[in-house]
């Protein structure tokens, strides 16, 4: 399976063997759920070359695929905390991660209500001890990108051996489940969402120091949303449109209205474009102008 890994706090894409989605950076604003009128867009009449797989303009949807197939009803988030030779997880670190998770949960559930959808994300691993676990790696993460392939291999093993997705889903009567692999080390957070593939064990890697908006952004990836910032999944034409029409969109930026990474709240908008990709609405005018936005 081929795909792209897009770094969380950088915009470079690297082809890898597993389809991996990443995250953005720009400016943010207050959440809104109103249907924003589509601005007039000047589109070139010259035919555009069809993008190759993995190139911006040809994203593959994970909507209705994988263990996190639909962001409606009850879905579970399993938290796996990974110790490394450089850093171990403390109770205080875990509480901080849970605080961010709860902020992301509340944001997503509130945005869903604005689109007349009921979402129940079960994230509290203190209250639900069967939704958390621990693991350890024996290689350092200080060698930059060199550790990523080894880490992904470890994650595949943990998901197979330690977490019973099917049993947890049945126990909680949930529609879906995904794992957040927490690594107490600085790095570029990314979602392993296997775009276009029905992966039964979806997950994301969350590095230390991320703000709640990053948590929400990556969780949304698992349920079908796409990066809307430049050089990620769509062509420049689409990204420029999003920048003008929805400058505070959560899949475009994770910064707040003052251009800061906010540790206490999420001020971003979840636009109709992302709501469409999540299946919360069935149609947006943008797909008539930009067919590549079709899910």
C-alpha positions in Angstrom: 0.0 0.0 0.0 1.4 3.3 -1.0 0.5 6.7 0.5 1.9 9.8 2.1 3.2 10.8 5.5 2.7 14.5 6.1 4.4 15.8 9.2 2.3 17.4 11.8 4.2 20.7 12.3 5.8 20.8 8.9 4.5 20.6 5.3 6.9 18.1 3.7 5.5 14.9 2.3 7.5 11.7 2.2 6.3 8.6 0.4 6.1 5.5 2.6 4.7 2.0 2.5 1.7 2.7 4.6 -0.8 5.4 3.9 -0.4 8.0 6.6 -2.1 11.4 7.0 -0.6 14.4 8.8 -1.5 17.8 10.0 -1.3 21.6 9.4 -0.2 25.0 10.4 -1.7 28.4 9.8 -4.0 30.6 11.8 -7.2 29.7 13.6 -10.5 31.1 14.8 -13.7 30.4 16.6 -15.7 27.3 15.7 -18.7 27.9 13.5 -21.2 25.5 11.9 -23.1 27.8 9.6 -23.0 27.1 5.9 -20.7 29.7 4.5 -21.6 30.9 1.0 -19.1 29.7 -1.6 -17.0 32.6 -2.9 -16.6 33.2 -6.6 -13.6 31.2 -7.8 -11.6 31.7 -10.9 -10.7 28.4 -12.4 -8.4 27.9 -15.3 -10.2 26.5 -18.4 -7.1 24.6 -19.5 -7.4 20.8 -18.7 -5.3 19.8 -15.7 -3.2 16.7 -15.7 -4.6 13.9 -13.5 -2.5 13.7 -10.4 -0.6 10.5 -9.7 -1.4 8.5 -6.6 0.3 10.2 -3.6 0.4 13.6 -5.3 -1.7 16.6 -4.1 -5.1 16.5 -5.9 -5.7 12.7 -5.7 -6.4 11.9 -2.1 -8.0 8.6 -1.2 -10.8 8.7 1.3 -10.9 6.6 4.5 -14.6 7.6 5.0 -16.6 4.5 5.9 -13.4 2.4 5.9 -11.4 0.9 8.7 -12.0 0.5 12.4 -12.9 4.2 12.6 -15.3 4.2 9.7 -18.0 6.7 10.9 -17.9 9.6 13.2 -21.4 9.2 14.5 -22.7 7.5 17.6 -20.3 5.9 20.0 -16.6 5.5 19.1 -13.7 4.5 21.3 -10.2 6.0 21.6 -7.7 3.6 23.1 -4.6 5.3 24.6 -1.3 3.4 24.4 1.6 5.0 26.3 5.0 4.1 24.9 8.2 4.5 27.1 11.5 5.0 25.3 15.2 4.8 26.5 15.0 8.6 26.6 11.7 9.2 28.4 9.1 7.4 30.4 5.5 8.4 31.0 4.6 9.8 34.4 1.2 10.0 35.9 1.3 13.8 35.5 2.2 13.4 31.8 -0.8 11.0 31.3 -3.1 13.4 33.0 -2.0 16.2 30.7 -2.6 14.0 27.7 -6.1 13.1 29.0 -6.9 16.8 29.5 -6.1 17.5 25.8 -8.1 14.4 24.8 -11.1 15.6 26.6 -10.9 19.1 25.1 -10.7 17.5 21.6 -13.6 15.2 22.4 -15.8 18.1 23.5 -14.9 20.1 20.5 -15.7 17.3 18.0 -18.9 16.5 19.8 -20.0 20.1 19.8 -19.2 20.6 16.1 -21.2 17.5 15.3 -24.2 18.9 17.0 -24.0 21.9 14.7 -24.5 19.5 11.8 -27.3 17.7 13.6 -25.2 14.7 14.3 -24.7 12.9 17.7 -21.1 11.9 18.4 -20.0 10.1 21.6 -16.2 9.7 21.8 -15.2 7.6 24.8 -11.7 8.8 25.7 -11.4 8.8 29.5 -8.8 6.0 30.2 -8.9 6.8 34.0 -12.6 6.0 34.1 -12.3 3.1 31.6 -9.1 1.3 32.5 -9.5 -1.2 29.6 -9.0 1.7 27.2 -5.4 2.2 28.0 -2.1 0.2 28.0 1.6 0.6 27.9 4.5 -0.5 25.7 8.2 0.1 25.5 10.7 0.5 22.6 14.4 -0.1 23.0 15.8 2.3 20.4 16.3 6.0 20.8 14.1 8.6 19.0 16.9 11.1 18.9 18.0 10.1 15.4 15.4 12.2 13.6 13.4 10.5 10.9 15.5 7.3 11.1 13.3 5.8 13.8 9.9 6.2 12.0 9.9 2.9 10.1 11.0 1.0 13.2 8.3 2.7 15.3 5.6 1.9 12.7 6.7 -1.8 12.8 6.4 -1.8 16.6 3.0 -0.2 16.5 1.7 -2.8 14.1 2.8 -5.5 16.6 1.2 -3.8 19.6 -2.1 -3.4 17.8 -2.1 -7.0 16.9 -1.0 -8.4 20.2 -2.2 -6.0 22.9 -5.5 -4.5 21.9 -8.6 -6.5 21.0 -10.5 -4.0 18.8 -13.4 -6.4 18.3 -13.9 -7.3 21.9 -13.8 -3.7 23.1 -16.2 -2.6 20.4 -18.7 -5.3 21.5 -18.2 -4.5 25.2 -19.0 -0.8 24.8 -21.5 -1.3 22.0 -19.5 1.1 20.0 -19.5 1.7 16.2 -15.7 2.0 15.9 -12.4 2.3 17.6 -8.9 3.7 17.0 -5.7 3.9 19.1 -3.6 6.9 20.0 0.0 5.8 20.4 1.5 8.4 22.8 5.2 8.9 22.6 6.8 11.1 25.2 9.3 12.7 22.8 9.3 15.6 20.5 8.3 14.7 16.9 5.8 15.2 14.1 2.5 13.8 15.0 0.7 11.7 12.3 -2.3 9.5 11.7 -1.9 6.0 10.2 -5.3 6.0 8.5 -4.6 3.8 5.5 -6.5 6.0 3.0 -8.6 3.9 0.7 -8.0 0.7 2.6 -10.3 -1.1 5.0 -7.8 -1.3 7.8 -9.2 -3.0 10.9 -6.8 -1.4 13.3 -6.5 2.4 12.7 -4.3 4.5 14.9 -2.3 7.7 15.2 1.0 8.6 16.8 0.9 11.6 19.2 4.2 13.1 20.2 4.8 15.2 23.3 3.9 18.9 23.5 1.0 18.9 21.1 -2.0 21.2 21.8 -5.7 20.1 21.8 -6.3 21.3 18.3 -3.7 18.8 17.1 -5.5 16.0 18.9 -8.8 16.9 17.2 -7.1 17.3 13.8 -5.5 13.9 13.9 -8.6 12.1 15.3 -10.7 13.6 12.5 -8.2 12.2 10.0 -9.1 8.7 11.1 -12.7 9.2 10.4 -12.3 10.5 6.8 -11.2 14.2 7.0 -8.3 15.5 4.8 -5.6 18.0 5.2 -6.6 21.3 3.5 -3.3 23.2 3.7 -1.0 23.7 0.8 1.3 20.9 -0.5 -0.6 18.2 1.5 -3.5 16.4 -0.2 -5.0 18.9 -2.6 -3.8 21.1 -5.4 -2.8 24.7 -4.8 -6.1 25.9 -6.4 -8.2 24.1 -3.7 -5.9 25.2 -0.8 -6.1 28.8 -1.8 -9.9 28.6 -1.9 -10.0 27.1 1.6 -7.6 29.7 2.8 -10.0 32.5 1.7 -13.3 30.8 2.4 -12.5 29.0 5.7 -9.3 30.5 7.1 -9.9 29.0 10.6 -10.7 25.5 9.3 -9.3 22.8 11.7 -7.9 20.7 8.8 -6.2 23.8 7.5 -4.7 25.2 10.7 -4.3 24.3 14.4 -3.4 27.8 15.5 -5.9 30.0 17.4 -7.3 33.4 16.3 -4.2 35.1 17.5 -1.9 32.8 15.5 -0.8 30.9 18.6 -0.8 27.2 19.6 -3.5 27.2 22.3 -3.1 24.8 25.2 -6.5 25.4 26.8 -9.1 25.4 24.1 -9.8 24.9 20.4 -11.0 27.9 18.5 -11.0 26.5 15.0 -13.9 26.1 12.7 -15.0 22.7 11.3 -16.1 23.8 7.9 -18.8 22.2 5.6 -15.9 20.8 3.6 -14.7 18.7 6.5 -18.2 18.0 7.6 -18.8 16.5 4.1 -15.7 14.4 4.3 -16.8 13.1 7.6 -20.2 12.2 6.2 -22.1 14.7 8.4 -23.6 16.3 5.3 -24.2 14.8 1.9 -23.4 17.7 -0.5 -21.3 20.9 -0.7 -21.2 23.3 -3.6 -17.4 23.1 -3.6 -17.4 19.6 -5.2 -19.0 21.1 -8.3 -16.1 23.5 -8.7 -13.4 21.2 -7.3 -14.3 17.5 -8.1 -11.1 16.4 -6.3 -12.9 17.3 -3.0 -15.4 14.5 -3.6 -15.2 11.8 -0.8 
